Amino acid sequence: MNIDGEKMKVHIGGYVLILAVMASVMLQKPELVTGQARVPAMFVLGDSLVDSGNNNFLQSVARANYLPYGIDLNFRPTGRFSNGLTFIDLLAQLLGIPSPPVFADPTTSGNRILQGVNHASAAAGILDESGYHYGARFTLSQQMVNLETTLSQLRTMMSPQNFTDYLARSLVVLVFGSNDYINNYLLPDLYSSSIRYRPADFANLLLSQYARQLLTLYSLGLRKIFIPGVAPLGCIPNQRATGAGPPGRCVDSVNQILGTFNEGLKSLVDQLNQRSPGAIFVYGNTYSAIGDILNNPAAYGFSVVDRACCGIGRNQGQITCLPMQNPCPNRSQYVFWDAFHPTQTANSILARRAFYGPPSDAYPVNVQQMTLLR
């Protein structure tokens, strides 16, 4: 899944970017000075990897509004599926803006929405049916409707020219695909998709639906769009716990079916950049970033890669983290917090690679470079 980072010349909607492997773009960059906002706002769509509390307001089993979730946020469970901060929280820090409030919170209105809104919902997929067995959730299509509601409010808060400029400079992050596999395709007892589609055909179904929504973002006036791919799901504790792989190994059969989706998403980014003047779409290579951590854990300070910090059963992944369960004490040494989600420490590495990384991490440019394009 690695993407070569050789010198490239990429034409993107009027921008010609000369990209090289940048030895200077390393993860050990200093933090941005507080207040140096790189974008006026960040709008988030996605699943539980980036949900920071929308599902607290929905009739859903997929909630994280109880301890030990949030144990490293001053023991405050907020609805984030982590011991601490999510990828989005950490990316917001690097951008110099607050983490956006959740759409479903009734207080998310007025000036609170000016720096963006988080529409992500745990159990959501690209397909409407994905994750339905968890109950209510905002699917990708519903999140797009909700985003349009947010933008309609913002339109009334500034002049037309300022609104156009605001949208063009704002960042949109979409994190989807995981639930279409682990809570759809890989659950044949509940969903028929694996019977109806071969893996490549299912990936193409997801990509065609995704492409339609990504083009809608462009038609709404949004111009900076970051789209991480799917992680090696065969390595999460939930999948290891199935016993489908050899002891101590990831489930390779699961990882292999993700290739068409991730490679297709990167190709889709190229196509969107060619046909969307003035926009920049960026693919985040989550698969490679997580794979690198799992293959070289000690280099990142991790000692446990194959089981959850909080969970029950084989690999602590058969049942995910339960209310008031005692998690592991050395959380920064674990890649996975629960059966499905990374720890804050792992999220921090992913955020920094997205923000500072070379084209093998974020293609064709990284998030920091995205924000500099006009």
C-alpha positions, 0 to 999 in steps of 0.5 A: 500500500505504500505510495512512492514519494518521488518528485512529481509535478502535479497540475491542480485546478490552475495550481502547478505544484512541484512536489519533492520528497521533503526531508524537512517535513518530519514529524518532529516539527514544533507546534504551531503558535497558538492563535495562528489559525491556518483556516477559518473553519473546519467541517468534519464528516465521518464515523466514530473515529472522529465523532466527538459527541453527536451520537450522545443525542441519538438513540444509538448503541454506538455511544462513548458517553461513559467512563473510561472513555475520556479518562485522559480528558480529566475523566470527562466522557464526551462521546469521543471514542478514545481515552483522550483526543481524536484525530480531529481534535489534534488536527485542529490544534495543528491548524490553530483553531478550536475543535469544532462543536457537534452538530446535534448539540442544540447549543451549536448555533450562532457564533459557535459555528463560525469555526466549523461544525463536526457532523460525524456520527459513530456507526455511519458508513458511505452506504445508508444501511451500514451500521444499522444494527447499532440504531440511529446514526447520521449516515454520509447522506444525512451528514451532507444534509446536515452540513447544508443546514450548517452552511445555510446558517453561516450564509446569513452571518456574512456578506455573499463575497465573504461567504464565498471566500470563507468556504474556499479557505475552510477545510473539510475532513471526511473519514468514512469506509470502516463501517462499510466493511466491519459493520456491513461487508464483514457481517454476513449474518446481518448484511447480504453485501458480501453475498451480492458483491465481490470485494472489488465490486463492493469497493467500486460501489462505495467509491461511486457513492462517495464520489457523488457526495464529494462533488456535492461539496465542490458544488456547495463552494468548498475547496479544500477537502481531506479524505483519509482512506481506511486503516488495515482493519484486519489488525484492529482487536475486533478483527484479530479476536475473530481468530480468522488469522494466525495467532499474533497476526493480523487477518490478512484476508480482511486487509486484502479486500481494502486495497481496491477501496484505498487505491480507488480513493487515491485515483478518485482524488486525482480525477477530482483535482483534474476536473475541479478548478480552484479546489484541492482534494487530498488523500490520507494514506491511513493504511500505510501510516497505521501499518508503519506503526504496527510494523515498527511499534518501538520506534513510536514508543508502543509496546502493545499492538495486538490488543485493546487497552479497554475491552473483553475477551480474546485480544480484549476485542471480542466485546469493546470497552464497557462502562466503568471497566478498568483500562490498562494503566500504560495507555500511551504504550497501546496503539488501540484504545478499544476493539475498534479505535486508536489511543490518543497517542496513535491519533497524535501520530496520524494527525502529524503525518497528515499535517506534515507528512510527505506524499506517501502520507498525504497525496498530492500535498499535506494538510499544512500545504493545503492551507497555504493554497489560495 
